[in-house]
Amino acid sequence: MQQVVINVENPSILPSLRRVLNAMEGVSIAPKPRRRRSGIEEAEEDIRKGRVYKAASVDDMFEQILGA
């Protein structure tokens, strides 16, 4: 199978280009690969969005988590 990469500067023509390519027999559009975020990137996002907690000790942490 051969692959061709097409760079499109004007995104407004993408819908019509997809219709034309899908109409051709034997031509398919490969989905854009999704890049997985690393653990450090997820942790940095948690910090930016304020999804962090502080505890004075392990006992304090369990008390916050379990509410005991």
C-alpha positions in Angstrom: 0.0 0.0 0.0 1.3 3.4 -0.9 0.8 6.5 1.3 0.7 10.1 0.2 0.9 13.0 2.6 -1.0 16.1 1.6 -0.4 19.4 3.3 -3.4 21.8 3.2 -2.9 25.4 4.1 -6.6 26.4 3.8 -8.7 24.2 6.3 -11.9 25.4 4.7 -11.3 23.1 1.7 -10.8 20.0 3.9 -14.5 18.8 3.8 -14.7 18.8 0.0 -11.3 17.2 -0.3 -12.4 14.4 2.1 -15.5 13.8 0.0 -13.5 13.6 -3.2 -10.9 11.2 -1.7 -13.6 9.0 -0.1 -15.4 8.8 -3.5 -12.3 7.2 -5.1 -12.3 3.4 -5.0 -9.3 2.0 -3.0 -8.5 5.3 -1.3 -8.9 5.8 2.4 -8.0 8.5 4.8 -5.9 7.4 7.7 -6.8 8.9 11.1 -4.4 11.5 12.5 -2.2 9.7 15.1 -2.8 10.9 18.6 0.2 11.7 20.7 0.0 10.4 24.3 1.0 12.7 27.0 3.8 11.6 29.3 3.3 11.2 33.0 5.2 14.4 33.7 3.0 16.3 31.2 -0.1 15.1 33.0 1.4 16.0 36.4 2.2 19.5 35.1 -1.3 19.9 33.9 -2.6 18.8 37.3 -0.5 21.5 39.0 -1.7 24.2 36.5 -5.3 23.3 37.1 -4.9 23.1 40.8 -5.6 19.4 41.2 -3.0 19.0 44.0 -3.4 18.4 47.7 -1.1 18.9 50.7 -0.9 16.9 53.9 1.2 17.4 57.0 1.7 13.7 57.4 0.6 10.3 56.1 -2.1 10.1 58.8 -3.4 13.6 57.7 -3.4 12.4 54.0 -5.5 9.3 54.9 -7.8 11.5 56.9 -8.3 13.8 54.0 -8.9 10.9 51.5 -11.1 8.7 53.7 -12.7 11.4 55.8 -12.1 9.2 58.9 
